[in-house]
Amino acid sequence: MGASMWAALGLSLTGISALSLVSPAWFQTPTFSFGVLTYCSWPQGDSWNQSCGTFGSLDDIPDFAWKASAALLLGGWLLLAFNAILLLAWALAPTELLRPRRCSGKTPGVQAAAVTATIVGLLVFPISLASPFAKEACGTSSVYRSGQCRLGWGYVTAILSTVLASLLPMIRWPRSVTQVQGRTIRFSSNTGKIIVMPEASK
């Protein structure tokens, strides 16, 4: 049960991270918004009538810091997706085919690498506010200063998902201990084994 919950959390965070990554609302004005990979514009007061574009490759991204951030964020997302697949395999595979302890030993490292890459990408992205593209959209923007733009939900969602992803490796499913007729029975959710231990004499 614990492994299934862990896998569900991993898949949920992967989906949230993907949503924030493709969102065009990292920085926005009343008529324009842009994210890491997409941007949109619309008439004043008519945000439903949006016209959006996408940076098809890193070469299309208008600034070096923006490119570095996109590469780091994409790498972090790929690691997060790979980690979610490992967690799902751990939850679904029979014990005889895949020992949970072996699989679970790899996931914290992959998760930590994904979080590290994403954090660096999030810190690098505001440097691109000094680019001509951002200055045209945000007016007096500069490094870590958004000018006339305001922070959008895409950036906030990316930060929140990264915080949650950093907490996921710290989750440990506790072992419950039950006393039965002078013996200690340990139920381990990691191994699926029951260990019966004689009670220590007092």
Secondary structure, DSSP 8 states (H G I E B T S, - for coil): -HHHHHHHHHHHHHHHHHHHHH-S-SEE-SSEEE-SSEEEE--TT-TTS-EEEE--SGGGSS-HHHHHHHHHHHHHHHHHHHHHHHHHHHHHS-TTTS-HHHHHHHHHHHHHHHHHHHHHHHHHGGGGGGSHHHHHHHSS-BTTB-TT-EE-HHHHHHHHHHHHHHHGGG-----EEEEETTEEEEE-TTT--EEEEE----
